[in-house]
Amino acid sequence: MSDIDFKIYKNQNIITNHREFVHDCHLAHEKFKNFFKDQDSTWSYNSYNIFGLTSPKIIWYNLYRDLSSIVKDYVNTNDPLWLQCWMNYHYSNKVLNWHGHNFPIHGWINIDPKNTKTIFRYYKEKNDDRDYEIYNSVGNIYIGPGHRWHKVVVESDFLQPRITLGFNVLHSPPDVVDVGMSFIPIV
């Protein structure tokens, strides 16, 4: 691929505190289910922000601060930005299929990605020489264009949930206040 328009960052906070992050994600998932009953934490992305579910813990504060810096670096601006961030919590038979995001910027944070990769296509139905794949590993943070089609591929089955945090970024605030509880300002 000649024109790389995405970045991958390595987050030492996640690597150093991996067991605690995984434990916290299981607790956050239970808290989510208490609030949202039978809803899926992925497809309810517009209803909550993972940083609200995991507050107030210093490792999550540090992750939010790191992610804010990553977004500002990628966007290359000091203008106001808004972040939506949710938890993907899936077993090997339920990982994400082809989808895209209607936001200018999308990314994910690998908390416990298992043995998976994410495949990207410029077009959902046909191959393109710009297509690429990312092998997921603990602590990686991917950020790139939001509209690009992608899906998760399981390289080997797993018994515990695959945990990643998806995020979208807006350059301008939503037009209305009543858009759920998902977008928070990046500071």
Helices and strands as residue ranges (DSSP letters): E 7-10, H 12-16, H 18-36, H 50-53, H 58-75, E 81-90, G 92-94, E 105-112, E 116-121, E 132-135, E 140-145, E 149-154, E 162-170, E 183-186
